[in-house]
Amino acid sequence: MSTSTEPKVRVISREVALHVLWHFGDRNLGQQPGKFTERLLLLIQTADDKNVALLRQVYPEQVEAVMNVATKSWGLDWLRTIAREVAQ
């Protein structure tokens, strides 16, 4: 049985988690992405609902990660857990 505080999200890759952490200011655990990804994350964060839906079609992981950090209290902790996983 799930509770409303449990994340209900898709799987996010470690690379996406690292980039989104960097985007939200975590310089310890995050990893700076390339210029395209930096701009993409900013675009996702500032887009209206209609454009977020369009971006989700092409960049589902990035949208899921950014939107969960921006709107959920557990968002950063969730990405930090993914980022700490050993690359496989």
N, C-alpha and C positions, 0 to 999 in steps of 0.2 A: 504494500500500500504506500502510495507516494503522498507527500505533503506539499503544500504550496511553496515551501522554501527550497525544495529540491530542484536543481536545474533540469529543464526539459528541453534539451538542445541536441543538435547534431554533433557528431564527432568533429573536433577541430584538430588540425595537424599541429605538431609542436612548432613548426616554422611560423604558421599564422599566429599562434599564441605569443611567440616571442616578438613578432612584429607589432601586434596590437598592444602588448605590454609597453613596448617602447613608445608607441604613439600616445599612450596615456601617461607617460612620464616615468615609467619604471626603468631607470638606467642601470640598475643592478642586475636584474634578471632578463630584461628585454633585450632585443637585438635590433639595431637600426636596419630598416629595410632600404631597398633602392628607392630612387626618386619617384618612380611610377607608383609603387606601393604606398609610399608616404602620402602622395596626393590622393590615391584611391581611398585610403583610410579616412583622410580628412573629408573627402567628398561624401563617403558613407555617413560619417558623423553629422554632417550638416545638411544632408538631403531631406526633403519632405517625404511623407509616407509613400506617395506614388513613385517617386524616384528610388527610394529604398527598395521597393518591390521590384523595380526593373533591375537594379544592381544585384539583387539577390539571385536573379536568374543566371547571371554570369559569374558572380563571385559569392557563392553561398556561404563559404567558410568565413570569409572576411566580414560579411554583413552580420552573420550570426555572432561572431566574436565582438565586434564593435557595438552592436545593439545590446548585447547582454551586459557589457561593461557599462554602457551609458545608462541603462535602465534598471539593472538589477543590483541589489546590494552585494550579492555573492559573485558578481562578474569578474572582478580582478582576482579574487582568491581562486576561482575556477580556472582561469588562464594560468595562474602561477602554478597550480597543481599540474597542468598539462606541460608547462615549460620545464618543470623539474624532472619530468620523466626522461629516462635515458633514451637517446635516439636509437632507434632499432634498425 
